[in-house]
Amino acid sequence: TSNYEYIIVAQPEPRVALITLNRPKALNALCTPLFNELNKALADLDGDDGVGAVVLTGSEKAFAAGADIKEMRDKEYSDVFKNRFLEDWGTIGKLRKPIIAAVSGYALGGGCELALMCDIILASPTAKFGQPEINLGTIPGGGGSQRLAHAIGKSRTMEMVLTGRQVSAQEAEKWGLVSRVVGEGEGEVVKEAIEMAKTIASKGQIAVQAAKEVVNAAYELNLAEGLRFERRIFHGTFATKDQKEGMGAFAEKRKPEFTHS
Ligand code: CAA
């Protein structure tokens, strides 16, 4: 359906999109053209009524091995400052549709940060998470220090960011960095993520997108503001046909047929 060089966009299920990072020679290092393609594809899918949820994955060996070190190597402070280097990575956080990361292999540096930008992370047993920027004389620049601190707390974040140590899938699960470790065989984690996306895509989409918005607010607002925001959005769902359909179907003991309206 699309003409990309570094990613593959597919629709494995009627309402589910799958984006596969496809720069195998560099272990899916996130060069600027790759990220531009990713942002373009995600924006298109976010505006596509035929898609309810997106799965983002890499290869068996690497989800993504980070920002492109060879691209960054000769950049000066004035370049990265004036060109707002990596600022456009933030647009993923503005998308309304849920994105599930299916992580196998290396998720390092910007790769770990990209997974953290997604709404749910599923990991294969081979997944390895790390923020190795410290070994390169720099620090995370794609949100890792902030999102990790929210996800796994200060001590574990400090350990990852200050030592650069890679964390196994099992450890990442124990720490709450990922929802679950899934499957044994190749491709299992992607299959499971597609199943999860299918489930999400079958719900009323206004409620799904509202739910994503309010959960994300928990990372930005204080508790009182967050609770107020949640309740307002909750009240707002009573203006949708899907709320009437969902509650009506429950009372009538039938399956709801959401119209996303
Ligand atoms: N940028 C550019 N190229 C990369 C890369 C990266 N982040 N990661 C891997 N590659 C390239 C390698 O240079 C190599 O290319 P050549 O074949 O042309 O030499 C190819 O991918 C395969 O990599 P390796 O030969 O190194 O594979 P390996 O299996 O021996 O090691 C690895 C795998 C441990 C992941 C190792 O590649 C590695 O350490 N990569 C860098 C990880 C890293 O430091 N990431 C953080 C980047 S900084 C960042 O992300 C900043 C930020 O916060 C946004």
Residues whose N, C-alpha, C, O or C-beta is under 5 A from the ligand:
A	BS01	CAA	K25 A26 L27 A29 A65 G66 A67 D68 I69 K70 Y106 L108 G109 G110 P132 E133 I139 P140 G141 G142
